[in-house]
Amino acid sequence: MNINIEDFAARTATLFGNHHAHHFTSSPRTTIQKPHTMSSNIFKNEYYGHDSGGHEFTALGNSDQMPIKTLKVWTINGEGDHEIIKAIKIIWQNNEQQTFGNPTEQAKYGYTFEEDETIQHMSVFAGDWVDSLWFQTKKTPGTKLGGSGGVEHKQNVQNGVFVGLWGRCGSDIDALGSIFLKNSGKAQTRDACKSATNQESYRTRASDYTHDNIIFKASHGTDNTAQSIQDHQAQMSQVIDNISAPLKGPHTTGNKK
């Protein structure tokens, strides 16, 4: 049987999904292409600052429900000698990281969240530029990353799990807003997010292995294509169930505030 490998790859990708990755540029204007559509559990606050500068960005982890672990902030003195945010580095709980703006030397401000630490209040202080990001948790009375100017714009923190930022940036941060998990009936804890990410990682690896195996057999004429797809789908489902089972456990529910 003659098989068009490119067509076959496209059809199997429909069955098993594509494995994407973030793409970065080395220019001062960091550009990131999201590999997936945001889930319905994500709440984006409006961003504030200079709404026509730079380009729009959205900073979320590969799993858009992964909480932020560390924030690092660089600042410069803007007009009137006001301290404004120049760059932000975000590190998630799975150690994935992204940087926006053009950082120089050492970060002036930073904060690392504990795994059970959620946000109670958050504000973006901004005018024509972003001056600072302020937040309060049960473990800190108030932390400000940035300068002392700007107008306060309170953020809706939903269930308190801080997962990302979005706004506009070029060589500096032009505008900024926060992203949280929605306040739903079943609040997703940081441990639940990590478990979900681990399961997705195993699922991706199992899917990639099965997809590659089918392509190899089809290209070498060693298997019946249709039957191969069905057989490997069944095998993949069994592998995923076996791998995921130890990861599943009781998930804490309720609003952690």
PLY file of the C-alpha trace (Angstrom):
ply
format ascii 1.0
element vertex 257
property float x
property float y
property float z
element edge 256
property int vertex1
property int vertex2
end_header
0.00 0.00 0.00
1.36 3.43 -0.97
1.25 5.94 1.87
1.75 9.70 1.68
3.74 10.29 4.86
2.97 14.02 5.06
-0.76 13.37 4.76
-0.52 10.54 7.25
1.34 12.71 9.73
-1.34 15.39 9.45
-4.10 12.84 10.09
-2.35 11.28 13.08
-1.65 14.73 14.50
-5.41 15.28 14.48
-5.81 12.13 16.54
-2.97 12.64 18.99
-2.44 16.39 19.04
0.60 18.48 18.22
3.40 19.13 20.66
4.19 22.86 20.61
6.88 25.02 22.22
7.32 28.67 23.06
9.24 30.75 20.51
11.46 33.59 21.63
13.33 36.36 19.87
16.70 37.63 20.99
15.74 41.25 20.39
15.03 43.61 23.31
11.32 43.25 22.58
10.61 39.78 23.87
7.99 38.06 21.73
6.20 34.95 22.92
3.68 32.88 21.00
1.29 30.95 23.23
1.09 27.29 22.21
-2.46 26.83 23.44
-5.75 28.59 24.02
-6.27 29.78 27.58
-8.59 27.60 29.63
-11.93 28.86 30.90
-10.52 28.83 34.45
-8.35 31.89 33.75
-9.34 35.46 34.71
-7.47 38.38 33.08
-7.62 41.81 34.72
-7.49 44.82 32.44
-3.97 46.12 31.89
-2.91 49.71 32.71
-0.18 52.03 31.47
0.80 53.20 28.00
-1.70 51.31 25.83
-0.11 52.07 22.45
3.54 51.30 23.14
5.42 48.11 22.33
3.39 45.00 21.54
0.89 42.97 23.54
2.13 39.95 25.48
0.57 37.27 27.64
2.77 35.47 30.18
1.42 32.07 31.22
3.16 28.77 31.76
2.80 25.81 29.40
0.01 24.81 31.75
-1.90 28.07 32.10
-2.98 27.04 35.59
0.59 26.80 36.92
1.14 29.29 39.80
3.96 31.83 39.75
6.86 31.07 42.09
9.15 34.09 41.66
8.95 37.62 40.26
12.03 39.73 39.47
11.71 43.39 38.50
14.16 45.85 36.92
13.45 49.59 37.03
14.73 52.83 35.47
14.11 56.50 36.15
11.56 57.88 33.71
10.31 61.42 33.11
10.42 63.61 36.20
12.89 61.13 37.75
10.02 58.72 38.58
11.05 55.10 39.02
9.21 52.87 36.51
9.36 49.19 35.60
11.75 48.37 32.77
11.63 44.56 32.76
9.97 41.63 34.53
11.11 38.02 34.85
8.52 35.39 35.81
9.42 31.93 37.13
6.62 29.40 37.60
6.42 26.55 40.12
7.70 24.09 37.48
10.75 26.40 36.94
9.62 27.51 33.50
10.53 31.18 33.02
9.92 34.12 30.71
11.34 37.66 30.62
9.69 40.80 29.24
11.32 44.14 28.54
15.08 44.61 28.42
16.69 43.82 31.81
20.04 45.35 32.74
22.44 44.24 35.49
20.86 42.84 38.67
17.11 42.94 39.33
16.33 45.63 41.91
13.20 43.97 43.30
12.08 40.38 43.72
9.73 38.09 45.60
9.41 34.31 45.91
6.07 32.81 46.93
5.75 29.77 49.14
3.75 26.93 47.61
0.67 27.53 49.76
0.88 31.34 49.53
-2.04 33.01 47.77
-2.77 36.65 46.97
-5.31 38.54 49.09
-4.98 41.94 47.41
-3.09 43.21 44.37
-2.77 46.57 42.61
-0.96 47.86 39.53
0.31 51.42 39.95
0.58 53.15 36.59
0.25 56.42 34.70
1.77 56.75 31.25
4.09 53.94 32.31
3.96 51.12 34.85
5.38 52.27 38.18
4.97 49.16 40.32
3.14 45.96 41.17
1.87 45.76 44.77
0.36 42.73 46.52
-0.56 41.39 49.93
-0.73 37.78 51.12
-1.45 36.16 54.47
2.32 35.90 54.93
3.29 39.46 54.07
1.53 42.74 54.94
2.39 44.27 51.59
5.11 44.04 48.94
5.78 46.66 46.26
7.94 45.79 43.26
8.85 49.10 41.65
8.64 52.82 42.28
6.33 54.95 44.39
4.40 56.85 41.70
1.39 56.11 39.52
-2.34 55.73 40.05
-3.58 52.64 41.88
-5.58 50.13 39.82
-6.94 47.35 42.04
-6.91 43.86 40.60
-9.55 41.15 41.01
-7.60 38.27 42.57
-10.40 35.67 42.29
-9.29 32.62 44.33
-5.84 34.11 44.98
-3.79 31.75 42.80
-1.54 34.04 40.75
-0.69 32.42 37.41
0.43 35.15 35.02
0.76 38.70 33.72
-0.14 40.40 30.47
0.11 43.84 28.95
2.39 45.60 26.49
6.17 45.76 26.27
9.02 46.83 24.04
12.38 47.58 25.60
10.39 48.63 28.70
7.12 47.51 30.27
4.46 49.78 28.76
1.33 48.33 30.39
0.59 45.59 32.90
-2.31 43.53 34.24
-2.53 40.34 36.33
-3.96 36.89 35.61
-5.51 34.62 38.26
-7.36 31.34 38.47
-11.09 31.99 38.61
-12.94 31.78 41.90
-14.99 28.67 41.17
-16.72 26.05 43.29
-13.56 23.95 43.32
-10.56 26.20 43.86
-7.49 24.67 42.28
-4.57 24.47 44.65
-0.92 24.71 43.67
-0.46 20.96 44.31
-3.44 20.19 42.06
-1.94 22.39 39.34
1.40 20.58 39.57
-0.33 17.18 39.44
-2.27 18.23 36.34
0.94 19.45 34.70
2.73 16.16 35.47
-0.13 14.18 33.95
-0.08 16.37 30.83
3.69 15.83 30.54
3.25 12.05 30.69
0.37 12.25 28.20
2.47 14.27 25.75
5.40 11.89 25.96
3.16 8.83 25.48
1.41 10.52 22.56
4.71 11.51 20.91
6.08 7.97 21.28
2.96 6.38 19.79
2.77 8.91 16.93
6.45 8.33 16.01
6.01 4.56 16.18
3.04 4.62 13.78
4.89 6.88 11.33
7.90 4.54 11.37
5.84 1.43 10.70
3.79 3.10 7.98
6.85 4.48 6.18
8.52 1.05 6.24
5.40 -0.83 5.22
5.51 -2.99 8.34
1.98 -2.49 9.58
-1.59 -1.91 8.47
-2.19 1.84 8.85
-5.80 1.87 10.06
-5.31 -1.05 12.43
-2.06 0.47 13.67
-3.82 3.68 14.65
-6.52 1.82 16.54
-4.09 -0.52 18.30
-1.76 2.26 19.37
-4.61 4.48 20.52
-5.69 1.67 22.85
-2.12 1.12 24.02
-1.59 4.82 24.65
-4.78 5.10 26.71
-3.66 2.17 28.86
-0.18 3.66 29.34
-1.62 7.05 30.32
-4.05 5.47 32.79
-1.24 3.47 34.40
1.09 6.46 34.66
-1.55 8.93 35.84
-3.03 6.71 38.54
-0.30 7.35 41.18
-0.59 11.11 40.56
-4.30 11.25 41.29
-5.24 12.07 44.84
-7.68 14.13 46.87
-7.78 17.74 45.73
-8.43 20.44 48.28
-11.57 22.40 47.59
-12.75 25.75 48.83
-11.49 29.27 48.64
-8.00 29.69 50.10
-7.99 33.31 51.25
0 1
1 2
2 3
3 4
4 5
5 6
6 7
7 8
8 9
9 10
10 11
11 12
12 13
13 14
14 15
15 16
16 17
17 18
18 19
19 20
20 21
21 22
22 23
23 24
24 25
25 26
26 27
27 28
28 29
29 30
30 31
31 32
32 33
33 34
34 35
35 36
36 37
37 38
38 39
39 40
40 41
41 42
42 43
43 44
44 45
45 46
46 47
47 48
48 49
49 50
50 51
51 52
52 53
53 54
54 55
55 56
56 57
57 58
58 59
59 60
60 61
61 62
62 63
63 64
64 65
65 66
66 67
67 68
68 69
69 70
70 71
71 72
72 73
73 74
74 75
75 76
76 77
77 78
78 79
79 80
80 81
81 82
82 83
83 84
84 85
85 86
86 87
87 88
88 89
89 90
90 91
91 92
92 93
93 94
94 95
95 96
96 97
97 98
98 99
99 100
100 101
101 102
102 103
103 104
104 105
105 106
106 107
107 108
108 109
109 110
110 111
111 112
112 113
113 114
114 115
115 116
116 117
117 118
118 119
119 120
120 121
121 122
122 123
123 124
124 125
125 126
126 127
127 128
128 129
129 130
130 131
131 132
132 133
133 134
134 135
135 136
136 137
137 138
138 139
139 140
140 141
141 142
142 143
143 144
144 145
145 146
146 147
147 148
148 149
149 150
150 151
151 152
152 153
153 154
154 155
155 156
156 157
157 158
158 159
159 160
160 161
161 162
162 163
163 164
164 165
165 166
166 167
167 168
168 169
169 170
170 171
171 172
172 173
173 174
174 175
175 176
176 177
177 178
178 179
179 180
180 181
181 182
182 183
183 184
184 185
185 186
186 187
187 188
188 189
189 190
190 191
191 192
192 193
193 194
194 195
195 196
196 197
197 198
198 199
199 200
200 201
201 202
202 203
203 204
204 205
205 206
206 207
207 208
208 209
209 210
210 211
211 212
212 213
213 214
214 215
215 216
216 217
217 218
218 219
219 220
220 221
221 222
222 223
223 224
224 225
225 226
226 227
227 228
228 229
229 230
230 231
231 232
232 233
233 234
234 235
235 236
236 237
237 238
238 239
239 240
240 241
241 242
242 243
243 244
244 245
245 246
246 247
247 248
248 249
249 250
250 251
251 252
252 253
253 254
254 255
255 256
